[in-house]
Amino acid sequence: MTIQFFHYPKCTTCKKAQKWLNDHDVSYEEVHIVEQPPTKDEITALWQASGLPLKKFFNTSGMKYRDLGLKDKLADMTEEEQLELLATDGMLIKRPIVTDGKKVTLGFKESDFEQAWL
């Protein structure tokens, strides 16, 4: 499977991750996370492949997260409700997400990228 790079072009972390991928000649397909947010099924698959807690998929530093008061609400939501919420708005999702269908990296940490994508 082609590597998918879910990103928001104005996000500085996404720009760093994209530069890293380009500098290391990693080919990928760009997906604008706001214009084409992943579906609930796609988010579920990413979450399960990542092995990370679902709450890590929320962009906790985003305005949308704060506006909705999710810091206090997530603990009372079921995983199903959280997945549905993430699928409603790409701005709620931590980015970038890079995946080849088996591996998933969330955010940008150079050491994680080296391990996953080289």
Secondary structure, DSSP 8 states (H G I E B T S, - for coil): ---EEEE-TT-HHHHHHHHHHHHTT---EEEETTTS---HHHHHHHHHHHTS-GGGGB-TTSHHHHHTTHHHHGGGS-HHHHHHHHHH-GGGB-S-EEESSS-EEES--HHHHHHHH-
